[in-house]
Amino acid sequence: MEDGKLHFVQNLAKHPESGVYLYRFSYQGRIHTGSTGCYRVNEARDYVNAMKGRLALESVGIKRPKVITFRQCFDAWMQERAPQRTRKYTRSLELMVTKHVLPYLGGLQLTKIDATAINTVLNRYLETHAATGTNGLALNISALMGFGLEKGWIDRKPRIQMVPVQKKARPVLPVDDLDRFLEAVDAYGHLQASFLVRAQLLMGMRNHEARLMKWSGLRLDQKVFIPDKTKNGDAPVIPIPEAMIPWFKRLMPGPNPIGLICPGKGGKPRCGHLATRYIKRAAKTLGLPPNLTDHRLRASFANILNKRGVPLPTIQKLMRHSKVETTMIYIETREEEMREAINLVS
């Protein structure tokens, strides 16, 4: 850089701070300048050559899509689509792609990225990460390539092969261990944790639904609770079992409480890991599977009802599923039940 100006060699100059190659060339009397988005000189040259080829075709009336690199596609997605997604999803995609994809695919033209290039990135990631995480990265790449397809930057999206994952048995809390499990949770002396665990296990609430429960939705005289927010955006009336009523009363700060039932610091919602932490502690105490989570407590709720003969349509309503097929996914057929069923044949 001379006197504050970039020195271009063969139409390219490397930015001293970002390291990205910039281009500057003349075509048919017009100066074209901009960023290639590339960090490697060979990729930057390919970008410029492709751009010149596109300009040549356009000069004779043949239009081609704009030359876009994977990095530019990612930046465009972050600007256009990220605001439409949840912060958690966007943050996860941004971190994974920035760290594990852009260093290898960022400077490549989107049209030159094929399944081989993507698999190379995924295999490198798989060397130090689990298969499930690798598949998560694959889905992120697929989302970005799909975005490029929608914008017309590529003609088709490469097919990305998912890594086979060994499925684990999905644990549910046995009916016989229900009381012992709740006692193990209560033994830690955290009143809110005991309440949140019960809300999921005895009322079938989702983790975030339990944490966001407000006093304004409580109708103790009618023994029902109306959530302020649900996953499906509906306003269901959730029955309150007799065993839960004392816990609502224990948490009630006064005659006309307002705000969250289980507030955290500053009256804000508790973090999602609070109930999970005590679920895992209780599971360890009782020798239950370590992958027993808050979501599996909700599944346990469905299985306990099924075990006690509650009709599937009723379970569906209590789970607040729009389709009974979704409820059936939660119902686990245990080994002893299959043994009893097969013995009926003889």
N, C-alpha and C positions, 0 to 999 in steps of 0.2 A: 504494500500500500504506500503510495507516494503522495505527500502533501494532503493526507486525508482522503485520497481517492484510491479505489481498488484498481489493481493492475490485472487486466484480463489477458489470459493466454489461451488461444484457441477457443475464444468465446466464453471462457469460464474464469471465475475468480472465487477463491475460498474466503468466506466471511471470517475475519479474525476472531470474533467472539463466539458465534454460534457453530462455526465449522461447516455450515451448509454452503454448497456451491451455488453461486449466482451466475446467470447467463446474460450475455449482451451480444447481439449480432444484428446485422443489417440484412433485410430481405426486400427486394424490389423497392429500394429507396426508403424503407421504413425501419426504424430502430426498434428492436424487441428486447426488453429487459425484464428480469424477474428472478424468482427463486426456483431452483430445480427440486428443492426438498431433499436432495441427495447429500450424503456425507462421504461417498466414495467417488473419485474422479471418473472411473469407468462408467458407473451408473449415471453420473451427471452428463457424460458425453452421449450415452444412449438416449437420455431424455431430450437433449438438444437436437440430436439427429432425428428423433421421432417427431419433434415439434416442427422441424424444417420440412419433413416429409408431409406432415399434415397441411402446412402452409402451401406447399407446392400443389397438393391435390385441390385445396380450396381455391387456388388461383385459376384453375380450369373448371371450377364449378362442382367439384366433388367434395362434399363435407364429411369430415371424420370426427369422431368424438374427441373431446379435449384430452390431452395426454395427462394422466393423473398417476401419481405415485401412491403407494400404500399409505405413506405418512400423510399425504394430502387428503386421502380418503378418510383416514382416521380423524384428522383435524376437522374436516367437514361434518363428520358424524357427531363429534363432540359439540359442534356449534349448532347443528340442526336437530339432532335426535336426542342427545343427552338430556335436554330440559324436559323431554317427554317421558323419561324413565325415572325410576326411583334413585335417590342419592346413593343408596347402597349398591345397586347394580352398576350405576355409572362409575362409581369410585373403584369398584372391583375390576371392571373392564379396563378402565384407564391405567390402573397400576400394573395389571398383568400384561397388557399390550405394550405399554411404555418400556417395561423392563425386559420382557421375554420375546417380543415380536419385532418392534421397530428397529432394534440394532441389526437385524438380519434381513427384514423385508421392507423396512421403511423407505429405502431409496429405489426400490424396484417399481417399474411401471406396473400398474394393476393388471394390464393385459398379459404381462409376462409371468405372473404368479400362477403356478399350476399346483396340482396335488403334491407333486414331488417336493417343491419348495416349502409348502406348508407342512408336509410330513417331516421334513428335515428339522424344522423348528419344534414340532411336537415331540420328536424323538429326543432332541436335545433337552427339552423340558422334562421328559419322562425319566431321564437319567438321575434326576435329583428330587423328583416329586412323584406323588401317588397317581395312579391311573385316573381316579376321579377328578383330580385337579387338572390333569392333562386334557381330559374331555371338556372341562370347563373352559380351558384356553382355546380348544378347538371350536367351541360354540361362539366364543368372542370373535375369533377370526372369521367364522362363517357369517356372523352378523354384519361385520364390516364389509365383507365381499358381497353379501346380499344388498347392502346399501349401495355399493358401487354399481351393482346390476340395475337397481332401481333408477339410479341417476343416468344410466346409459353409458357408463364409462367402460364396462365390459359386456361382452355378448352373452356369456354364461358364467355361472359360479362353479369353481372347482368342487368336485365331490370330496368331502373330508371324511375319512374313515375313523370312527370312534375306537378307542382302546377298550378291549374287553375288560369288564370289571367283575371280580368275584363277588357275587351277592352274599350278603350276610343275613342270617335269620333275623327277622324283625321281632324284637321282644315285646311282649305285652305283660302287664302285671296280672298274675294269677288271682282269681277271686279269693282263694284261701289266704293270700298274702296281703290283702287290701288293708286290714286293720293294722297289721304289724308294720306295713310300709308307712302309713300315716303316723304311727307312733314314733317310728325312726326319724321322720322329718321333724316332728314336734320336739324331739329330744334336743335339738339344737337351739331351741328357744327363740327362733325368729318368727314373730307373729305374722308378719306380712308374707313370708315365704310359705308358712303353713296354710295361709288363706289362698295364695295363688296356686299352690299345688292342688288343693281341694277344688278350686274353681275349675281346673282343667280335668281332674279325675272324676269329680262327682257331678259336674254340670256340663262337661264336654266342651269347655271353652278353649279357644286357641290362646296361645301364649300372649299375643299382643292384645287380644280382647280382654283377657283377665287383667292385664296391667293397666288398661285404659278404662276399666269399670269406674263409673261415677255414681255418687250418691243420688244424683237426680234420676237415675234409671231404676233405683230400688223401690219396689212396692212390697214391703214386708207383710202388710195386711193381706195382700193377694198372693203372697209367696211366688212372685215372679220378678224377673229382672229384664229391662229393656236396654240393650247395648246402645251406646252413642254412635259407635262405628263398628262395622263388620266387614269381613273380607268381600262379600258379595254386594255390599252397599244397601242391604235390606234392613228392615227394622223388626226383627223377630222378638217374640215374647218367650223368654227362657224360664221354665219352671225352676224354682229353688227347692232342692230337697230338704227335708227336715234337718238332716245332719249339718247343713250349711248355715242355718238360721243363727245358731249361737256364735258363729264366727263373724257374721255381719255385725252382730250386736257388740262383740268384743272390740271390733275396729271402729265402731261409731263414736266419734269424739264428742257429740252433743245431740240435742233434740232435733236440730235442723241442719245437718251437715251439708257442706258443699264441696265441690272439687272431686279429686280422685279418691277412691276408697283406699288405695295403696300408694300414697304419694312418696316420691323420693325427695332429694334435696331441693329446696326452693319450690316445692309443690309440683315438680315435674314428674313425668312417668318414670317408674323404675326401669332399669336396664333389663333386656331380655334374658340375661344370663342368671338373674337372681334365683328364679325357681329351678332352673336347670342345675345350678350348683348344688342345691339341697336334694334334688331328685337323685343325682349321682352319688351323693354322700350316703343317702338312705339305701340306695341300691347296693353300694359297697358293703354297708353294715349287714345287710341281709343276704349277701352273696348272690344278688341278682345280676343279670347281664350288664356290663358297663355301658353299653350303648342304649340304655333306657333313657330317653329324653322326654322333654315336655310334649313333643308331638306324639310320642309313643304312649304317653298318658292319655291323650285324646283317643288314640286307638284302643287303649285298655278300657276306656269308658264304653266304647261301642261293643267290645268283646264281652265285657261283664254283662251288659244288657242282653246281648245275644245268648250268652250262657244261661241267663235266667229266664229265657223264653219270651223276651219282648219281640213283637213282630218287626220285621225288617223295615216296613214303611214308617213305623213309629221311631225307630232308631234313626232313620234318614231325617225325619223332622227335628229330632233332638240334636243331631249333628249339623243341621242346617245345610244339607246338601241339596242341590237342585235336581240331581239324578240319583236314583237308587244304586246305579252301577258304581258311583263314587263311594258310597257307603260300603258296598260289598268288598272294595279294595281293602278297607280297614279291618274286615272280619278275617281273623286268622283261624285256620283249621289246625288244631293241635294234634300231636301224634296219638295221644290217648283217645281222642275223638275219632280219628281214622281207624284205630284198632277196634273200638266199639262198633263202628259202622261195618267194618269188614266181617266181624263176627256174626252180624245179623244174617249174612248169607247162609251160614251153616246152622 
